[in-house]
């Protein structure tokens, strides 16, 4: 595992722990801004990096490539559990935090499509 992957994994896990602690200690905008800031950015960047490396050849970087069977990822209404199972098989050599980052990146396609 590269040092940058270890760094990002630890950064994500630390930030998630801090976000959870802040969420328990405080309610409101301050807690939300802590969790919604750099944590999601680092996690999204890691998820995107892994998705592009392992999945973009079939799905495109933004999940909008038409497939032989079924809708593009960006047009599907997938449950987190379904995405996580598919990601588990495709990036099984990665850490749980890295796989979760890819799941979050894929689910962000659906959020983008709703806007």
C-alpha positions as CSV (number, residue, x, y, z in Angstrom):
1,X,0.0,0.0,0.0
2,X,1.4,3.4,-0.9
3,X,2.1,5.9,1.8
4,X,-0.5,8.3,0.3
5,X,-3.2,5.6,0.5
6,X,-2.3,5.0,4.2
7,X,-2.3,8.7,4.8
8,X,-5.7,9.2,3.2
9,X,-7.2,6.2,5.0
10,X,-6.0,7.4,8.4
11,X,-7.1,11.0,7.6
12,X,-10.6,9.8,6.7
13,X,-10.9,7.6,9.8
14,X,-9.6,10.3,12.1
15,X,-11.9,12.9,10.6
16,X,-14.9,10.6,10.9
17,X,-14.1,10.0,14.5
18,X,-13.7,13.7,15.1
19,X,-16.9,14.4,13.2
20,X,-18.8,11.8,15.3
21,X,-17.5,13.3,18.5
22,X,-18.4,16.8,17.4
23,X,-21.8,15.6,16.4
24,X,-22.4,14.1,19.8
25,X,-21.1,17.1,21.7
26,X,-22.9,19.7,19.6
27,X,-25.9,19.9,17.5
28,X,-26.4,22.4,14.7
29,X,-24.4,24.1,12.0
30,X,-21.0,24.0,13.6
31,X,-21.0,20.2,13.8
32,X,-22.4,19.8,10.3
33,X,-19.6,22.1,8.9
34,X,-16.9,20.1,10.5
35,X,-18.2,16.9,8.9
36,X,-19.1,18.4,5.6
37,X,-15.8,20.2,5.0
38,X,-12.4,18.6,4.4
39,X,-13.5,15.1,5.5
40,X,-15.9,14.6,2.5
41,X,-13.4,16.3,0.2
42,X,-10.5,13.9,1.1
43,X,-12.9,10.9,1.0
44,X,-14.4,12.0,-2.3
45,X,-10.9,12.5,-3.8
46,X,-9.8,9.1,-2.7
47,X,-13.0,7.5,-4.0
48,X,-12.7,9.2,-7.3
49,X,-9.1,8.2,-7.7
50,X,-9.8,4.5,-7.0
51,X,-13.0,4.6,-9.2
52,X,-11.1,6.1,-12.1
53,X,-8.3,3.5,-11.8
54,X,-10.6,0.5,-11.5
55,X,-14.1,1.3,-12.9
56,X,-14.0,4.2,-15.3
57,X,-13.0,2.1,-18.3
58,X,-16.6,0.7,-18.3
59,X,-18.5,3.5,-16.5
60,X,-16.6,6.7,-17.3
61,X,-15.3,9.0,-14.6
62,X,-18.8,10.3,-13.8
63,X,-20.7,7.0,-14.2
64,X,-22.6,8.2,-17.3
65,X,-21.3,5.8,-19.9
66,X,-24.1,3.7,-21.5
67,X,-23.7,0.0,-20.7
68,X,-24.6,-3.1,-22.7
69,X,-27.0,-4.1,-20.0
70,X,-28.8,-1.7,-17.8
71,X,-28.6,2.0,-17.2
72,X,-25.4,3.9,-16.6
73,X,-24.5,4.2,-12.9
74,X,-25.5,7.8,-12.7
75,X,-29.0,7.0,-13.7
76,X,-29.6,4.0,-11.4
77,X,-31.3,4.3,-8.0
78,X,-29.0,1.9,-6.1
79,X,-29.0,1.2,-2.4
80,X,-25.7,1.7,-0.5
81,X,-25.6,-2.0,0.3
82,X,-25.8,-3.0,-3.4
83,X,-23.1,-0.6,-4.3
84,X,-20.9,-1.7,-1.4
85,X,-21.2,-5.4,-2.5
86,X,-20.2,-4.6,-6.1
87,X,-17.3,-2.4,-4.9
88,X,-16.2,-5.2,-2.5
89,X,-15.6,-7.5,-5.4
90,X,-13.9,-4.9,-7.6
91,X,-11.5,-3.4,-5.1
92,X,-11.1,-6.2,-2.6
93,X,-7.4,-5.5,-2.2
94,X,-8.2,-2.1,-0.7
95,X,-9.0,-1.2,2.9
96,X,-12.6,-0.8,4.2
97,X,-12.1,3.0,4.3
98,X,-10.9,3.0,0.7
99,X,-13.8,0.8,-0.4
100,X,-16.2,3.1,1.5
101,X,-14.8,6.1,-0.3
102,X,-15.5,4.5,-3.7
103,X,-19.1,3.6,-2.6
104,X,-19.5,7.3,-1.5
105,X,-18.2,8.5,-4.9
106,X,-20.6,6.2,-6.8
107,X,-23.5,7.3,-4.7
108,X,-22.6,10.9,-5.4
109,X,-23.6,10.3,-9.0
110,X,-27.2,9.9,-7.9
111,X,-27.0,13.0,-5.8
112,X,-25.7,15.0,-8.8
113,X,-28.5,13.6,-11.0
114,X,-31.2,14.9,-8.6
115,X,-30.0,18.5,-8.8
